[in-house]
């Protein structure tokens, strides 16, 4: 898969600090105008305070934007309140608040809920996902659990079609490009299209989250994602499809490979 070096994307609205670090947070509300971010961040650089995290939500249609900045005050003889006062002196800044660490956690309590596009999202960490998928299979057995997961995924694929793909259903290439962008942005997987036609599609998924969290190894592991592909492509291709996983990272393969075939 042709790919520049990947850099993990750490969400900036919450920071887990090392115990020996003195981090302070700043929530800044300011006018959404060119140059304001530079004016605010300069208050840190001029005082030799390194910014270790900067979160600026998408606000292309907003007149006012919120910014969360985390500065490292370790070994710096400077009261964070001095930076706060300097930030408040910026003409375009409407308000600014100092956020004290909670043990080793710094979070912005003013950013809620989390939105991607027009939809609310809820973040589920690896511990949550492992607990749900692995315990679900242990308690109910593979036959029931994998069937339920497949159909849950199928319904997700149908909804995804309505939200993101419906107007492009006649353009398979564009739909595959949109799918790649969405899966990467949501942290599901990096995908590569091996082949694509109206009769069938082959895609490879690298680092697919569903298969990477499995406790049990040695068999193809995807049911939820496989169902998602089935629901989505049944609408894109205008016919029911079968999705077959032929390779899987849970078996030691370097990627998960899926064949999407139109049913006769």
C-alpha positions as CSV (number, residue, x, y, z in Angstrom):
1,X,0.0,0.0,0.0
2,X,1.5,3.3,-1.1
3,X,1.5,5.4,2.0
4,X,3.6,8.1,3.6
5,X,4.6,7.5,7.2
6,X,1.6,7.5,9.4
7,X,1.5,9.7,12.5
8,X,-1.0,8.8,15.3
9,X,-3.5,11.5,15.8
10,X,-3.9,12.3,19.5
11,X,-7.1,14.2,20.3
12,X,-6.2,17.5,21.9
13,X,-9.1,18.2,24.1
14,X,-7.8,15.8,26.7
15,X,-4.1,15.4,27.7
16,X,-2.6,12.8,30.0
17,X,0.5,14.3,31.6
18,X,3.6,12.6,32.9
19,X,3.9,13.0,36.7
20,X,7.0,15.2,36.5
21,X,5.4,17.6,34.2
22,X,3.6,20.9,35.2
23,X,1.0,21.4,32.5
24,X,-1.7,24.0,32.5
25,X,-4.7,24.4,30.2
26,X,-6.2,27.5,28.7
27,X,-9.7,27.7,27.2
28,X,-9.9,30.8,24.9
29,X,-13.0,32.1,23.3
30,X,-12.2,34.5,20.4
31,X,-13.5,36.0,17.2
32,X,-13.1,33.7,14.2
33,X,-10.8,36.0,12.2
34,X,-7.4,35.6,10.4
35,X,-4.4,36.0,12.7
36,X,-6.0,35.5,16.1
37,X,-4.5,32.1,16.7
38,X,-1.0,33.5,16.0
39,X,-1.6,36.4,18.4
40,X,-2.7,34.0,21.2
41,X,0.1,31.4,20.7
42,X,2.7,34.1,20.6
43,X,2.0,34.8,24.3
44,X,3.4,31.3,25.0
45,X,6.5,31.4,22.8
46,X,7.5,34.9,24.0
47,X,7.6,33.5,27.5
48,X,9.4,30.3,26.5
49,X,6.4,28.1,27.3
50,X,6.1,25.1,25.0
51,X,2.6,24.3,23.7
52,X,2.2,20.6,24.0
53,X,-1.4,20.4,22.7
54,X,-3.6,22.7,20.7
55,X,-7.2,21.9,19.9
56,X,-9.2,24.1,17.5
57,X,-12.6,22.7,16.5
58,X,-13.8,23.2,13.0
59,X,-15.6,26.5,12.9
60,X,-15.9,27.6,9.3
61,X,-19.4,28.9,9.8
62,X,-19.0,30.3,13.3
63,X,-18.3,33.9,14.3
64,X,-16.8,32.8,17.6
65,X,-14.4,29.9,18.1
66,X,-13.1,28.1,21.2
67,X,-9.5,27.1,21.5
68,X,-7.9,24.7,24.1
69,X,-4.2,25.2,24.6
70,X,-2.0,23.2,27.0
71,X,1.3,24.8,28.0
72,X,4.3,23.1,29.7
73,X,5.4,25.2,32.7
74,X,7.9,22.6,33.9
75,X,11.1,24.3,35.2
76,X,9.8,27.7,34.2
77,X,9.5,30.4,36.9
78,X,6.3,31.9,35.5
79,X,2.8,31.9,37.0
80,X,0.3,30.6,34.4
81,X,-2.0,33.5,35.3
82,X,0.5,35.9,33.7
83,X,0.0,34.1,30.4
84,X,-3.8,34.3,31.0
85,X,-3.7,38.0,31.4
86,X,-1.6,38.4,28.3
87,X,-4.1,36.3,26.3
88,X,-7.0,38.5,27.6
89,X,-5.2,41.6,26.3
90,X,-5.6,40.4,22.7
91,X,-8.4,42.5,21.1
92,X,-10.1,39.6,19.4
93,X,-10.2,37.4,22.6
94,X,-13.6,37.6,24.2
95,X,-12.8,35.4,27.2
96,X,-10.1,33.1,28.6
97,X,-10.0,30.6,31.5
98,X,-7.2,28.8,33.2
99,X,-7.7,25.1,33.6
100,X,-5.9,23.3,36.4
101,X,-4.8,19.7,36.0
102,X,-6.9,17.0,37.6
103,X,-4.2,14.7,38.9
104,X,-2.4,14.0,35.6
105,X,-5.4,14.7,33.4
106,X,-6.0,18.0,31.6
107,X,-9.3,18.3,29.8
108,X,-11.4,21.1,28.4
109,X,-14.8,21.0,30.2
110,X,-16.2,23.5,27.7
111,X,-15.9,21.2,24.6
112,X,-19.0,19.0,24.6
113,X,-20.4,17.1,22.8
114,X,-17.9,15.9,20.2
115,X,-19.1,16.5,16.6
116,X,-17.8,15.2,13.3
117,X,-19.5,16.7,10.4
118,X,-23.1,17.2,11.6
119,X,-23.2,14.1,13.8
120,X,-22.4,13.6,17.4
121,X,-19.8,10.9,18.1
122,X,-18.9,9.1,21.3
123,X,-15.4,7.8,21.8
124,X,-14.9,4.2,22.9
125,X,-11.4,3.3,23.9
126,X,-9.8,0.0,23.3
127,X,-10.8,-1.3,26.8
128,X,-14.5,-0.6,26.0
129,X,-14.3,-2.3,22.6
130,X,-12.5,-5.3,23.9
131,X,-14.9,-5.7,26.7
132,X,-17.9,-5.5,24.4
133,X,-16.7,-7.6,21.5
134,X,-14.7,-10.3,23.3
135,X,-17.1,-10.7,26.3
136,X,-20.0,-10.8,23.9
137,X,-18.5,-13.7,22.0
138,X,-17.5,-15.5,25.2
139,X,-21.0,-15.2,26.8
140,X,-23.2,-16.0,23.8
141,X,-20.9,-18.1,21.6
142,X,-19.5,-17.3,18.2
143,X,-22.6,-18.3,16.2
144,X,-25.0,-15.9,18.0
145,X,-22.5,-13.1,18.7
146,X,-21.0,-13.0,15.2
147,X,-24.5,-13.0,13.5
148,X,-25.7,-10.2,15.7
149,X,-22.5,-8.2,15.1
150,X,-22.9,-8.7,11.3
151,X,-26.4,-7.4,11.3
152,X,-25.6,-4.5,13.5
153,X,-22.8,-3.6,11.1
154,X,-25.2,-4.0,8.2
155,X,-27.6,-1.4,9.6
156,X,-24.6,1.0,10.1
157,X,-23.7,0.5,6.4
158,X,-27.3,1.4,5.4
159,X,-27.2,4.6,7.5
160,X,-23.7,5.5,6.2
161,X,-25.1,5.3,2.7
162,X,-27.8,7.8,3.5
163,X,-25.5,10.2,5.2
164,X,-22.4,10.2,2.9
165,X,-22.9,8.2,-0.3
166,X,-26.4,8.4,-1.7
167,X,-25.8,11.3,-4.1
168,X,-22.6,9.5,-5.5
169,X,-24.1,6.0,-5.8
170,X,-23.5,6.0,-9.6
171,X,-19.8,6.7,-9.2
172,X,-18.1,3.7,-7.7
173,X,-14.6,5.2,-7.7
174,X,-15.8,8.3,-5.8
175,X,-17.7,6.1,-3.3
176,X,-14.5,4.1,-2.6
177,X,-12.5,7.3,-2.1
178,X,-15.1,8.6,0.3
179,X,-15.1,5.3,2.2
180,X,-11.3,5.5,2.5
181,X,-11.4,9.0,3.8
182,X,-14.1,8.3,6.4
183,X,-12.5,5.1,7.7
184,X,-9.2,6.8,8.1
185,X,-10.7,9.9,9.7
186,X,-12.8,7.8,12.2
187,X,-9.8,5.6,13.1
188,X,-11.4,2.4,11.7
189,X,-8.7,1.4,9.2
190,X,-6.5,2.4,6.3
191,X,-8.0,0.8,3.1
192,X,-6.7,0.1,-0.3
193,X,-8.8,-0.8,-3.3
194,X,-7.3,-3.8,-5.1
195,X,-10.0,-4.1,-7.8
196,X,-13.4,-2.6,-8.4
197,X,-16.2,-3.2,-10.9
198,X,-20.0,-3.4,-10.8
199,X,-19.8,-7.1,-10.2
200,X,-17.3,-7.2,-7.4
201,X,-14.8,-5.3,-5.3
202,X,-11.7,-6.3,-3.4
203,X,-10.3,-4.1,-0.7
204,X,-7.6,-4.4,1.9
205,X,-7.9,-2.9,5.3
206,X,-4.8,-2.2,7.3
207,X,-4.9,-2.1,11.1
208,X,-8.7,-2.7,11.2
209,X,-9.8,-2.0,14.7
210,X,-12.2,-4.9,15.0
211,X,-9.7,-7.5,14.2
212,X,-6.8,-5.8,16.2
213,X,-8.7,-6.1,19.5
214,X,-9.5,-9.8,19.3
215,X,-8.3,-11.9,22.2
216,X,-8.6,-15.1,20.2
217,X,-6.3,-15.5,17.3
218,X,-6.2,-17.9,14.3
219,X,-9.5,-17.3,12.5
220,X,-11.0,-14.5,10.4
221,X,-12.3,-12.0,12.9
222,X,-14.5,-9.4,11.2
223,X,-18.2,-9.6,11.5
224,X,-19.2,-6.0,12.4
225,X,-17.1,-4.4,9.7
226,X,-18.0,-7.1,7.2
227,X,-21.7,-6.3,7.8
228,X,-21.0,-2.6,7.4
229,X,-19.5,-3.2,4.0
230,X,-22.4,-5.4,3.1
231,X,-25.0,-2.9,4.0
232,X,-23.2,0.0,2.4
233,X,-22.4,-1.7,-0.9
234,X,-25.8,-3.3,-1.3
235,X,-27.0,0.3,-1.7
236,X,-24.1,1.6,-3.8
237,X,-24.3,-1.3,-6.2
238,X,-28.1,-1.6,-6.1
239,X,-28.2,-5.3,-5.3
240,X,-27.6,-7.5,-2.3
241,X,-24.0,-8.5,-1.9
242,X,-21.9,-11.1,0.0
243,X,-18.7,-10.0,1.8
244,X,-16.0,-12.6,2.2
245,X,-12.9,-12.0,4.4
246,X,-10.0,-14.0,2.9
247,X,-7.2,-12.6,5.0
248,X,-7.1,-11.2,8.5
249,X,-4.5,-9.8,10.9
250,X,-6.0,-12.0,13.5
251,X,-4.5,-14.9,11.6
252,X,-1.1,-13.2,11.2
253,X,-1.7,-11.7,7.8
254,X,-0.4,-8.2,7.2
255,X,-3.9,-6.9,6.4
256,X,-7.5,-7.9,6.2
257,X,-8.8,-8.6,2.7
258,X,-12.5,-8.5,1.7
259,X,-14.2,-9.5,-1.5
260,X,-17.6,-7.8,-2.1
261,X,-19.5,-9.9,-4.6
262,X,-22.9,-9.1,-6.1
263,X,-25.3,-12.0,-5.4
264,X,-26.8,-13.8,-8.4
